[in-house]
Every structure is written in structure tokens, then in C-alpha cells.
Amino acid sequence: MPFQNRCAPDGTLHATPARGALMGNRGGRLHRADGTLGASRWRSRAWICCLTTFRGRRRAVMGAGYTEIFFLDEPTALAAGHRPCFECRRAAALAFAAAWGRAKGTPPPRVSEMDRALHAERLGPREILAFSTIPAGVIFEADGFQLRTVAGARRWSFEGYGPERAFAAGDRLSCLTPPSIVAALRAGYAPHVSL
């Protein structure tokens, strides 16, 4: 039986045998000794997205320390409110912070500043945007979860994405990706997509 540690774009955690291209955590241990989840879904505001392998480190999933959370790809992690890790994904994290700063007209922010903003956005209402204004890499809701692509959108699942589909430019859609991350994507951050 798989652990309940596969993340959907809305941040919920599920038990599925589907593998993820990236992993991350929410600041600590969310699971009990038997590997089942407790009531908490985060331990701090620092929700990160990491590589599944880094410098030969080995961990027992749902073992000691933090709870490993797995993502289909980076747009999934970003939609759930996770940012790139500054240790194992340093180049991506620096590019993300630079795009965040460009979007807000400021220097690249400190990690704590991004974590505070993202935590508030994860707890707040979703942004509603016209399809034509949604940048590629954002995940929105419309008959399930949809990844915005350059040409249209593709339906998300734990196993991957469906075929390309079209939306009208004026369709108003509920974005799962937090507003600050939407702005960073619009400002040029390019997430790794598993297509």
C-alpha cells in the first residue's frame, strides 16, 4: 500500500503508486511511526520542492525527520505553494527569487519573505484570471486540474498530462498556483514540466 504522500496541485496529499519527478517537505514531520499521516499538513511556512536524489543521500521514506512529499513535476509543486529548495536546487531557487523580484519591482527577496507571502496566499482565496492572462506553468481548475501551456492547457493527473485542449481567451478560471508564483512565472521563471 503506498504512503499518503503524493501531492495534488491543490496541496492535498494522496496515496497512489504514481511516482513523482520531485519531492519536498513542509518543514517537518507530518506522519506517525506507522507511516500514516497525523492531522497536521505543515509544520512551518517553509514549503520546499527538492530533487529526489542529491549528493548520494539516502532516506527511508516516512522514516525519521521530515515527511517526504512527492510531486508529478514542478508546476504541481508550485501550484501547491512549494518553492524551489536553495540547497539541492540552488540554480532554480535563485532564478525563482530573481523572477519574484522582477515581478514585484524589487531585488530578489529573502527566503523568509517568500515563505511568509506564500503561506498567506495558500490560506487565502484563489485568484480568478482570464485564460489569456494565465502564464504557462500555472495550474487552474476547470473540469479537474489543468496545466496552462503555451498553446492551451493539458489535464493533470498523478500519472501525467492529457492531450492539449483549448479554452476561450475570456474564460475566467480559478488558479491553484498562488498569486506570487503566477507573477514569477509571468516574469520569466520557467518550471520543469513532465510532459
Summary of the structure (lengths in Angstrom):
residues: 195
radius of gyration: 16.1
end to end distance: 26.5
largest distance: 49.1
contacts: 596
relative contact order: 0.18
helix: 23%
strand: 24%
